[in-house]
Amino acid sequence: MKVELLQHSSLEVCAHAIRTCWQSFDNSDDGGEKDKDLINRVGNKFKHSSTLEHLTYTFYISGVSRALLQELARHRMASPSVKSTRYTLKELKDEETFTDGLSAQELLEKYNNPQEVYADKHMQIASKYLVWTNELIVDYASLVALENLRLILLQGIGNDKAKFCLPESYKTELTWTINARSLQNFINLRSGKSALWEIRDLANNIFESLPEDHKYLFESSLNDIK
Protein backbone atom coordinates (compact mmCIF):
# COMPACT_ATOMS: atom_id res chain seq x y z
CA MET A 1 0.00 0.00 0.00
CA LYS A 2 1.17 3.48 -0.86
CA VAL A 3 -0.46 6.80 0.02
CA GLU A 4 0.71 10.08 -1.48
CA LEU A 5 -0.80 13.47 -0.67
CA LEU A 6 -1.12 15.25 -4.00
CA GLN A 7 -2.58 18.55 -2.85
CA HIS A 8 -4.36 20.22 0.04
CA SER A 9 -6.03 23.54 0.71
CA SER A 10 -4.42 25.91 3.18
CA LEU A 11 -5.45 26.55 6.76
CA GLU A 12 -5.73 30.20 5.77
CA VAL A 13 -8.64 29.36 3.46
CA CYS A 14 -10.54 27.62 6.25
CA ALA A 15 -9.84 30.43 8.71
CA HIS A 16 -11.01 32.97 6.13
CA ALA A 17 -14.29 31.07 5.74
CA ILE A 18 -14.82 31.10 9.50
CA ARG A 19 -13.95 34.79 9.78
CA THR A 20 -16.47 35.52 7.03
CA CYS A 21 -19.22 34.67 9.51
CA TRP A 22 -18.08 37.34 12.00
CA GLN A 23 -16.32 39.65 9.52
CA SER A 24 -13.23 39.37 11.72
CA PHE A 25 -10.67 39.43 8.92
CA ASP A 26 -8.47 41.93 10.77
CA ASN A 27 -7.64 39.24 13.33
CA SER A 28 -6.16 36.87 10.75
CA ASP A 29 -2.48 35.90 10.93
CA ASP A 30 -2.43 34.19 7.51
CA GLY A 31 -2.71 30.61 8.67
CA GLY A 32 -0.60 31.11 11.79
CA GLU A 33 -1.29 30.06 15.36
CA LYS A 34 -4.28 32.40 15.78
CA ASP A 35 -5.94 30.96 12.69
CA LYS A 36 -5.10 27.39 13.72
CA ASP A 37 -6.65 27.97 17.14
CA LEU A 38 -9.73 29.54 15.52
CA ILE A 39 -10.24 26.53 13.22
CA ASN A 40 -9.88 24.06 16.07
CA ARG A 41 -12.11 26.06 18.41
CA VAL A 42 -14.93 26.61 15.92
CA GLY A 43 -14.66 23.40 13.93
CA ASN A 44 -13.91 20.92 16.72
CA LYS A 45 -14.70 22.37 20.15
CA PHE A 46 -17.83 24.31 19.16
CA LYS A 47 -18.84 21.57 16.65
CA HIS A 48 -19.42 23.98 13.75
CA SER A 49 -17.77 21.28 11.67
CA SER A 50 -19.27 22.41 8.38
CA THR A 51 -16.53 25.06 8.36
CA LEU A 52 -13.97 22.25 8.04
CA GLU A 53 -15.37 21.39 4.63
CA HIS A 54 -13.33 24.28 3.23
CA LEU A 55 -10.23 22.15 3.83
CA THR A 56 -9.77 19.49 1.15
CA TYR A 57 -7.12 16.85 0.55
CA THR A 58 -6.35 14.78 -2.53
CA PHE A 59 -4.50 11.48 -2.11
CA TYR A 60 -3.11 8.98 -4.59
CA ILE A 61 -3.74 5.53 -3.07
CA SER A 62 -2.26 2.40 -4.68
CA GLY A 63 -1.75 -1.27 -3.87
CA VAL A 64 -5.10 -1.72 -2.11
CA SER A 65 -7.71 -4.40 -2.67
CA ARG A 66 -11.10 -4.07 -4.29
CA ALA A 67 -12.49 -5.18 -0.93
CA LEU A 68 -11.07 -1.98 0.55
CA LEU A 69 -12.43 0.00 -2.40
CA GLN A 70 -15.92 -1.24 -1.52
CA GLU A 71 -15.42 -0.01 2.04
CA LEU A 72 -14.36 3.42 0.75
CA ALA A 73 -17.59 3.67 -1.21
CA ARG A 74 -19.45 3.97 2.10
CA HIS A 75 -17.78 7.32 2.69
CA ARG A 76 -20.01 9.28 0.36
CA MET A 77 -18.66 12.77 0.95
CA ALA A 78 -15.53 12.00 -1.05
CA SER A 79 -14.62 11.79 -4.72
CA PRO A 80 -12.78 8.69 -5.98
CA SER A 81 -11.34 8.23 -9.47
CA VAL A 82 -10.46 4.54 -9.73
CA LYS A 83 -8.23 2.46 -12.00
CA SER A 84 -10.55 0.99 -14.65
CA THR A 85 -10.64 -2.79 -15.03
CA ARG A 86 -12.39 -2.23 -18.35
CA TYR A 87 -9.17 -0.85 -19.82
CA THR A 88 -6.40 -2.37 -17.72
CA LEU A 89 -7.06 -6.12 -17.42
CA LYS A 90 -4.81 -6.69 -20.44
CA GLU A 91 -1.93 -6.45 -17.94
CA LEU A 92 -2.60 -10.12 -17.09
CA LYS A 93 -2.38 -11.49 -20.62
CA ASP A 94 1.41 -11.60 -20.81
CA GLU A 95 1.86 -13.39 -17.48
CA GLU A 96 2.69 -17.08 -17.23
CA THR A 97 0.64 -19.49 -15.14
CA PHE A 98 0.18 -18.49 -11.50
CA THR A 99 -0.45 -21.99 -10.15
CA ASP A 100 1.48 -24.61 -12.14
CA GLY A 101 -1.53 -26.81 -11.42
CA LEU A 102 -0.58 -27.10 -7.74
CA SER A 103 -3.18 -27.15 -4.99
CA ALA A 104 -2.75 -25.23 -1.73
CA GLN A 105 -1.86 -28.49 0.05
CA GLU A 106 0.73 -29.36 -2.62
CA LEU A 107 2.28 -25.92 -2.21
CA LEU A 108 2.58 -26.50 1.52
CA GLU A 109 4.11 -29.92 0.94
CA LYS A 110 6.57 -28.39 -1.53
CA TYR A 111 7.91 -26.02 1.12
CA ASN A 112 8.66 -26.21 4.82
CA ASN A 113 6.36 -23.41 6.00
CA PRO A 114 3.85 -20.81 4.75
CA GLN A 115 6.55 -18.11 4.62
CA GLU A 116 8.36 -20.12 1.96
CA VAL A 117 5.10 -20.50 0.05
CA TYR A 118 4.80 -16.74 -0.28
CA ALA A 119 8.38 -16.64 -1.55
CA ASP A 120 7.46 -19.01 -4.39
CA LYS A 121 8.06 -17.33 -7.76
CA HIS A 122 4.41 -17.67 -8.79
CA MET A 123 3.23 -16.12 -5.55
CA GLN A 124 5.75 -13.33 -6.00
CA ILE A 125 4.45 -12.53 -9.48
CA ALA A 126 0.86 -12.73 -8.27
CA SER A 127 1.65 -10.26 -5.49
CA LYS A 128 1.75 -7.57 -8.18
CA TYR A 129 -1.98 -8.14 -8.59
CA LEU A 130 -3.26 -9.44 -5.26
CA VAL A 131 -3.34 -8.27 -1.64
CA TRP A 132 -2.44 -11.16 0.67
CA THR A 133 -4.32 -11.84 3.90
CA ASN A 134 -1.60 -14.24 5.15
CA GLU A 135 -4.26 -16.94 5.47
CA LEU A 136 -2.86 -19.41 2.98
CA ILE A 137 -6.14 -21.13 2.14
CA VAL A 138 -7.75 -17.75 1.41
CA ASP A 139 -4.79 -16.45 -0.56
CA TYR A 140 -4.52 -19.60 -2.62
CA ALA A 141 -8.20 -19.29 -3.54
CA SER A 142 -7.40 -15.76 -4.76
CA LEU A 143 -4.46 -17.15 -6.72
CA VAL A 144 -6.69 -19.72 -8.44
CA ALA A 145 -9.23 -16.99 -9.25
CA LEU A 146 -6.44 -14.90 -10.76
CA GLU A 147 -5.29 -17.84 -12.89
CA ASN A 148 -8.86 -18.50 -14.05
CA LEU A 149 -9.20 -14.84 -15.01
CA ARG A 150 -5.93 -14.97 -16.96
CA LEU A 151 -7.12 -18.04 -18.90
CA ILE A 152 -10.47 -16.39 -19.68
CA LEU A 153 -8.72 -13.31 -21.04
CA LEU A 154 -6.52 -15.51 -23.25
CA GLN A 155 -9.70 -16.93 -24.78
CA GLY A 156 -10.60 -13.48 -26.03
CA ILE A 157 -13.42 -12.77 -23.60
CA GLY A 158 -13.94 -9.01 -23.32
CA ASN A 159 -12.90 -7.20 -20.16
CA ASP A 160 -16.47 -6.12 -19.37
CA LYS A 161 -17.47 -9.76 -18.86
CA ALA A 162 -14.14 -11.17 -17.70
CA LYS A 163 -13.95 -8.74 -14.79
CA PHE A 164 -16.87 -10.53 -13.13
CA CYS A 165 -14.26 -13.17 -12.17
CA LEU A 166 -12.07 -10.68 -10.30
CA PRO A 167 -11.28 -11.71 -6.72
CA GLU A 168 -11.91 -9.12 -4.00
CA SER A 169 -8.17 -9.23 -3.29
CA TYR A 170 -7.32 -7.82 -6.75
CA LYS A 171 -5.19 -4.69 -6.38
CA THR A 172 -6.43 -1.33 -7.54
CA GLU A 173 -5.51 2.33 -7.17
CA LEU A 174 -7.36 5.60 -7.01
CA THR A 175 -7.12 9.34 -6.64
CA TRP A 176 -9.30 10.30 -3.67
CA THR A 177 -10.42 13.79 -2.67
CA ILE A 178 -12.09 14.39 0.68
CA ASN A 179 -12.80 17.36 2.93
CA ALA A 180 -11.55 17.61 6.52
CA ARG A 181 -14.98 17.05 8.10
CA SER A 182 -15.44 13.78 6.22
CA LEU A 183 -11.83 12.79 6.78
CA GLN A 184 -12.29 13.13 10.54
CA ASN A 185 -15.24 10.76 10.28
CA PHE A 186 -13.23 8.35 8.12
CA ILE A 187 -10.27 8.25 10.51
CA ASN A 188 -12.55 7.87 13.52
CA LEU A 189 -14.45 4.93 12.02
CA ARG A 190 -11.54 3.21 10.31
CA SER A 191 -8.82 3.46 12.92
CA GLY A 192 -10.57 1.19 15.43
CA LYS A 193 -10.00 -2.52 16.02
CA SER A 194 -13.35 -3.44 14.47
CA ALA A 195 -12.38 -2.00 11.09
CA LEU A 196 -11.01 -4.14 8.25
CA TRP A 197 -7.26 -4.52 8.89
CA GLU A 198 -6.40 -3.15 5.48
CA ILE A 199 -8.48 0.00 5.90
CA ARG A 200 -6.95 0.51 9.36
CA ASP A 201 -3.57 0.59 7.64
CA LEU A 202 -4.97 3.07 5.14
CA ALA A 203 -6.32 5.34 7.89
CA ASN A 204 -2.91 5.31 9.54
CA ASN A 205 -1.08 6.03 6.29
CA ILE A 206 -3.45 8.85 5.40
CA PHE A 207 -2.97 10.48 8.80
CA GLU A 208 0.81 10.18 8.52
CA SER A 209 0.76 11.75 5.03
CA LEU A 210 -1.11 14.86 6.19
CA PRO A 211 0.84 18.12 6.49
CA GLU A 212 2.28 18.43 9.99
CA ASP A 213 0.42 21.68 10.66
CA HIS A 214 -2.91 20.00 9.78
CA LYS A 215 -2.57 16.86 11.93
CA TYR A 216 -3.79 18.57 15.10
CA LEU A 217 -7.29 18.69 13.56
CA PHE A 218 -7.42 14.88 13.32
CA GLU A 219 -5.59 13.65 16.42
CA SER A 220 -8.80 13.39 18.46
CA SER A 221 -10.31 11.20 15.71
CA LEU A 222 -7.62 8.53 16.10
CA ASN A 223 -8.54 5.34 17.92
CA ASP A 224 -6.14 2.42 18.09
CA ILE A 225 -3.71 3.05 15.26
CA LYS A 226 -1.30 5.22 17.24
Order of alpha helices (4+ residues) and beta strands (2+ residues): beta-alpha-alpha-beta-alpha-beta-alpha-alpha-alpha-alpha-alpha-alpha-beta-alpha-alpha
